Amino acid sequence: MIDHAAGPIAYVMKRYPRLTETFILNEIRAMERLGAQLHIFSLLPPEPPPHHPMVSEVAAPIHSLPPEGRAKWAGLAGAHGRMLAAAPLRYAGAVLRAMLWSALSPTPLSVWKQFGRGGYVASACRRAGIRHIHAHFANAPAATARFASLMSGIPFSFTAHAKDLYLTPPRVIQRRARAATFVATCTGYNARYLQDLLGADAAKVHLVYHGIDLSQFGVREVPQTAVQPQPQPRLILSVGRLVEKKGHDDLIAACALLRGRGHSFRCMIVGEGPLRDALAAQIVQMKLEGVVTLEGAMTHSKLIALYRHADLFALAPRIADDGDRDGIPNVIAEAMAIGVPVVSTDVSGIPELVQPARTGMLVPPNDPSAMADALGRMLADPRAAAELARAARARLEQDFDLWTTTRRLHALIECHECSEVSDQPSPAAADYPATHVEAAS
């Protein structure tokens, strides 16, 4: 159990709860079950329902400003007034930093927005006796945590994920990371990028994978008939927001090729996003109606039930034109946890989990033909696919167990001197193949 006698920990996020951020919800839930006291700061109002049922299991109070109007501005003014009165020199230093950073930023109003939020977080943390501030995402949440730390003197850290890391200017990442007590990140690919950025401060970077609560994903029983080729349509499942980096258009194109080769299957794509209309039009254009369906967003409990009916899990991530990319999509780990064979692309941190010919199959990004080839081989040889699925579950148990990863993150928060954490060494840049990180530099 975690000793929380020293006081609670603040979690700062852009929005909580959020349907697409199950990995953070899992971490918060695990922190509490291990004994930590948390306060959650949501910079934006929560998403409207549906919410994951696990949200109701979280005991932490949620702090959030009203979205607009007098109440919001009165709340900000009161918080900043309290911080100015409590620590005028610290507050003046934060104002000077905001002035400097806004002068250097192409979006100065954004700097002042995070300054305003930082005062609110600092005031609430001071009243709640918070001893450490941890932000999820290297962009707005980390900026807010940095300002809150400047005003309050409370140490801060952050976890860098994917879009937040690669779409934030490197000099800004460097500035925030050097001020933090540590930086966690969810892939070795990201760790190498951050370590290269930080140079002499590379020891601040720590690999903490998104953990999976394996108790929620009992491995399904695979009947003997399931490892024999079946005449009925097989189910290929894909899960992810309908955005460019997920590569759903490549998966749909692969499905067209797969059908042309005589395979009997159906493909369900779960998720919502701005590309829904374009993907629906592509399905019609390729005459895949009834074969490929867009299922919309889904709660975690419903998704787990759907995994159990899938024969294959497919995801085709790519690096988007603006540099956005995935880390290790949590849905890949969830599919593996239940025992669904996985086909994905050799992008970002995915090869750290989907190891070719060991725990799944990988193909190059932006290559529907290669994706169709891999899916076809899996469909034609269910026995080999089932062997990959068994090895994938063992890989999760080794390095992606939620309770192990959460204890590691808490140890980093506790020590404040990251070199003292010895249960899992910080990854060296040389530990990750250069072919997986070239696009990040």
VOFI-607453 format. One record per residue (C-alpha): residue in one letter; x, y, z. Coordinates in steps of 0.001 Angstrom, whole numbers, plus 524288, in hexadecimal, padded with zeros to 5 digits. Example, Ala and Ser with C-alpha at 12.3 -4.5 7.8 and 13.67 -1.06 7.14 Angstrom:
2
A8300C7EE6C81E78;S835667FBDC81BE4;
//
This chain:
441
M800008000080000;I803ED80E247FDBC;D806B58165C809C7;H7FEF1822E68080F;A80233828D681554;A809EF833C480EDA;G7FDD883918807F7;P7F61F837B77FB69;I7FA75838757ED45;A7F4428411F7E2E2;Y7F16783BC37D558;V7EFF8846477CADD;M7E950842AA7BE14;K7E34184A287B2F2;R7D6298437A7B4D5;Y7D141839587BE73;P7CA7F8302B7BCD5;R7CCDE82D737AE78;L7C81E8217C7A72A;T7D4998200379F18;E7DDFC820CC7AAA2;T7DB8D813DD7B15B;F7EA158127C7B42B;I7E9F781E5C7BD2F;L7DD81819D97C3CD;N7E3D380C8D7C63F;E7EFC5813157CC22;I7E7BC81BD37D528;R7DF7E810547D987;A7EBAC808397DC37;M7F23B8135F7E3AF;E7E66D814347EC9F;R7E5848058C7EE7C;L7F3CD805727F263;G7F0C780FAE7FCB8;A7F41481CE17F697;Q7EBBD828E27F93E;L7E91E8307A7ECC5;H7E2F883D367E882;I7DF4683E3A7DA19;F7E00A84B1E7D2B6;S7D88484B8E7C5E0;L7DC32857827BDCF;L7CFCE856157B5BB;P7C2358517B7B995;P7C063842A37B906;E7BB6583C597ACB3;P7ACCF839947ACAE;P7A8BF82B587AED6;P7AAC7820667AC0B;H7B5A981EC17B5F3;H7BCFC812567B917;P7B6FB80B657C4EC;M7C46D80BC47CB78;V7C2F281A847CD1F;S7B978817E77D847;E7C41E810307DF5C;V7CD2381C0B7E06D;A7CC24823007ED8B;A7D4BE82ECF7EA84;P7CE1A83C257EA9F;I7CDB9842DA7DD57;H7D1688513D7DC68;S7CD27858D77D073;L7CA27867017CD8C;P7BCD786A7A7C815;P7BE1086A7F7B935;E7BA7B878D57B711;G7B47E884DD7BD28;R7B60788C907C9AB;A7B7CB8808F7D22C;K7C3C987C797CA62;W7CA4A889CE7CAF3;A7C6DD88BA57D93A;G7CCD587E627DC42;L7D951881C17D4F9;A7DA6D88F2B7DB39;G7D87C889A97E8DB;A7E28287EE07E6BB;H7ECD38882A7E165;G7EA3E891D67EC53;R7EC778872D7F66D;M7F92B882F47F003;L7FE17890F67EF1A;A7FB3C8930C7FD8B;A8011688604801BA;A80DD5886B17FA09;P80FB0893DE7F347;L81D8B891347EEB6;R819FB884137E8EB;Y80E1C88A037E273;A8162D895317DCBB;G81FCD88B397D760;A814C0883D17D0C3;V80FBF890797CAA7;L81D4B8939E7C556;R81E8F885EE7BFA5;A81138887357B937;M81542894387B347;L821CC88E687ADD8;W81BAE881EE7A8B2;S8103C889247A270;A819BF8924A79B9B;L820C788669795DD;S8147B87ED579284;P80D0487F397858E;T800AC87DC178DDB;P80295887207995C;L7F45D8866079D96;S7F61D877D979FFE;V8014A87ABD7A97D;W7F8A5883EE7B142;K7ED8887A1C7B118;Q7F661870017B79A;F7FB3187A947C103;G7ED1787D1D7C4F5;R7EA5D86EB37C6CF;G7F72786D1F7CE1E;G7F2D3876F97D859;Y7E61E86F9B7DA5C;V7ED3B862947DBC5;A7F791868747E4CD;S7ED6386E507EDDF;A7E556861D67EE97;C7F1958599E7F0C9;R7F61D8626E7FBC0;R7E90186176802AC;A7E87C852A1800EB;G7F65985053805F4;I7FAE484A9E7F8F3;R80909846127F95F;H80B33843287EAE8;I804CE847157DE0A;H804E783D5B7D2D1;A7FFBF841177C56A;H7FB9C837E27BAB5;F8000483D0D7AD71;A80B81845E07AA5A;N80375851107A4B6;A7F90D858FD7AC09;P7F88B850627B85C;A80766850C07BA08;A807A185F737B793;T7FD01861777C1D1;A8043C858B67CB85;R810C0860667C910;F80A2486D5A7CC57;A80381867537D83A;S810C78628E7DCDF;L816F986FE97DADF;M80C5C876817E2EE;S80B5686C677EDC3;G818C7866397EED2;I81298858B97ED91;P81AE684FCD7E4DF;F8150C84B0D7D828;S81705840887CE00;F8101283C2C7C1B8;T80D9F830987B8F9;A80FDB832C47AA61;H807D282A7B7A125;A8072582C9C79266;K800B08385C78BD9;D803F9840F17977E;L8125D83D757964B;Y8147D83E6B787A8;L80C0584A4F784E4;T811D78528178FEB;P81E29859FB78BD4;P82A77853027908C;R82F8785F13797B5;V822D585F9179F91;I823CD8511F7A2F2;Q831E18535A7A745;R82DF585EB97AFF4;R822F7857607B69F;A82A9084AC37B81C;R836528516A7BE46;A82D8A8580E7C844;A8266984B6B7CBAE;T82B23841CF7D5E8;F829B9837367CB98;V823298345C7BE99;A81C44827757BC79;T818D9822927AF03;C81186816C77AA14;T81AC18115E79FA2;G8293880F3279DE4;Y827D881644790E3;N823678227E7982D;A82DF18208E7A276;R838A0820F779845;Y832F882D4679231;L8323E8340279F7A;Q83FC382FA57A39A;D84583834F0796FF;L83E8E841DC79976;L8431C843157A78E;G8514D83F307A5D5;A857CD8409E7B31A;D84A8583FF07B9BE;A846BC833297B30E;A8465982C0D7C02F;K839A3833447C32B;V832C282ADB7B8E7;H82C7B81E187BD58;L82534813B17B5D3;V8182E810547BC26;Y80F94808667B30E;H800DE809F77B35A;G7FD267FEDF7BC4D;I7F2197F5737B9AB;D7E9917F0427C49E;L7EA8A7E2457C017;S7E0237DE077C9CC;Q7D6207E4E97C11E;F7DA6F7DD2A7B53F;G7D9967CECC7B83F;V7DF307C7667ACB0;R7D3EA7C1BA7A4F6;E7D2F27B3387A2DC;V7D6427AFBA794D3;P7CE897A3C479088;Q7D52579A0A7878A;T7CC7779E2577C38;A7D1977ABFC77D82;V7DF187A7D1778ED;Q7D9BF7A1F976C5F;P7D6537A9F676047;Q7C7E97ADA376124;P7BE577AFAD755E3;Q7B6857BA5E75CC9;P7BB127C89C75CB4;R7C5C97CB35766A8;L7C5A27D7A876EC7;I7D0C47E16176D48;L7CFCE7EBCC777E0;S7D6437F930777E3;V7D521803A078278;G7D9C0811B478209;R7D59681FAD77FD8;L7D224822B4771C6;V7DDEC82B5576F52;E7E90B82B197657F;K7F363824CF76E16;K7EB208189177078;G7EBC7814A976213;H7DDC580FB176143;D7DD6A81314752BD;D7E8CB809B075094;L7E1A57FF127580C;I7D5678011E74FCC;A7DD998005774362;A7E3DE7F3DD7489B;C7D6557EE4074AEE;A7D2DF7F0CC73CAD;L7DF047E94E73877;L7DC1C7DE707421C;R7CE507DCB873CF6;G7D3947DC7272F09;R7DC2E7D10D732E1;G7D0617C92C736FE;H7D0ED7CA67745C1;S7C4217CA2574D4D;F7C4557D40775868;R7BE4B7E02E75E25;C7C58E7EBBE763F8;M7C04D7F43E76F03;I7C6D780156771B3;V7C3A9806E777F2E;G7C5D18155E78198;E7C1658231177E51;G7C86A82E8A77840;P7C8FA838BE76D7D;L7CBBC82EFA76287;R7BF248275276456;D7B88382CB575814;A7C4AF82AB974FB7;L7C64181CAC75468;A7B7D1819D475245;A7B92481F0674459;Q7C5158166874229;I7BD6E80A7A7469A;V7B2BF80D9273CC3;Q7BC808108A731EE;M7C33080361733F2;K7B6137FC69734BA;L7B8DE7F76074266;E7AB897FA577484C;G7A81C7EF6B7519D;V7B64B7EAE2751C6;V7BC937F68E75886;T7B4777FE1276290;L7B71080A3276AC1;E7B1E0807397784D;G7B3D38145F77F0E;A7B9008166578CD0;M7B73E80BCA796FE;T7B8CD80A7F7A5AE;H7C3CD8020D7AAAB;S7BADE7F7597AFC6;K7B4387F5E57A281;L7C1557F61279BAC;I7C6A27EB1C7A432;A7BACF7E2E97A082;L7BD5F7E5C07921A;Y7CBB47E1C079301;R7C7187D44679732;H7BFFD7D25B78A47;A7CB3A7D7017819E;D7D39C7CDB1779B9;L7DDF47D809776C5;F7E13F7E5B577B64;A7E69D7EF1177123;L7EB9C7FCFA77257;A7F34F8045E767EE;P7F9838104C76EA2;R80223819AA7671B;I809568265E76998;A7FFD18311376578;D803B583C6475CCA;D804A88457B7688B;G80D8B83BED76FDC;D802F58365C778B3;R8047D827EF77BBF;D800A881D8578579;G8090A8182E79067;I8049780A557931E;P7F5D980A8C79119;N7EF7C8054179D4A;V7E5957FDBE7953E;I7F05A7F50B78FD6;A7F4177F0FC79D9C;E7E5D27EED17A127;A7E3B77E5F079574;M7EFE37DE54798F8;A7EB7A7DD287A71E;I7DF297D60D7A2E3;G7E6617CD8779922;V7E31E7D3E578C1C;P7EE127D2D0781E6;V7F30A7E02E77D95;V7F7707E60E770AC;S7FCAC7F3F47710B;T806FE7FCF576B37;D8155D7FF2D76E38;V8135F80CF4773A3;S817E7813CD78007;G817D380ABF78BED;I80F198002B78633;P81A927F6C77835D;E81D887F6CB791FC;L810F97EF2579410;V80DA37E92F786D0;Q81A067E1997840E;P819F97DBBE77657;A817FF7CD03775DA;R817FE7CCC0784D8;T80C597D45578A31;G805A47D8DF77DBA;M807EB7DD6A76FDA;L80D2F7EA9B76B78;V80CA97F10A75E21;P811B37FE2175926;P8088C809C575AE5;N8011380F3074F2E;D80138801D774895;P7F3927FBEA74710;S7F8EC7F0B973ED8;A8024A7EC77749A6;M7F7537EDB1753A6;A7EE8B7E52D74B23;D7F9747DB19749C6;A7FB497DA4775884;L7ECCB7D97A75B6A;G7EB467CF0D750FC;R7F61A7C6C5756F1;M7EFED7C7DC76469;L7E2767C43C75F44;A7E7F97B8AD757BC;D7EFA17B33B76345;P7E7BF7B4CD76FD9;R7F0917AB5A77715;A7FCA07B3D8774DC;A7F4A87BFF577849;A7F0947B9BD78527;E7FED77B6DA78873;L802587C52D78650;A7F70B7C91C78F15;R7FBCC7C05F79A1F;A809807C61479936;A803D17D3D97991A;R7FCA67D1867A5E9;A809597CCDD7AC15;R810237D93F7A74A;L805C57E18B7ADFC;E807547DA2E7BAB8;Q815EE7DCC47BA52;D816767EB827B7CF;F808C37F1567B6FC;D802457ED607C3BF;L7FAC07F9107C935;W7FEAE7F7107D755;T80D267F6657D3FD;T80CF2802767CB48;T804E180A3F7D51D;R80E16806F27E044;R8196480B777D7D7;L812EF8187B7D4E5;H80FF181A927E33F;A81E07817667E6CE;L8226B8220E7DD75;I8192482BB57E3DB;E81DCE827CD7F159;C82C6F828687EF5B;H82D96835787E80B;E83B61830D67E52C;C83894827BB7D9E5;S845AF820CD7DA58;E8411281A857E6FE;V8369B812A57DFFE;S83C8A805597DD53;D831487FC217DA69;Q8322C7FF297CBCA;P83DB3806867C616;S83B888127D7BDC9;P83CFD80E3C7AF99;A8493B812327A874;A847C0817CA79AD6;A84FC180CA27954E;D845C5802C579A3C;Y83C208065378F72;P83EC780401780F9;A8419E8107A7797E;T8384780C4776EA4;H82CFA80E6A777FE;V8308E81C6377BA1;E835FD8231276F9B;A8295782A4E76CD6;A829558301477A7E;S8362C8373B7795E;
//
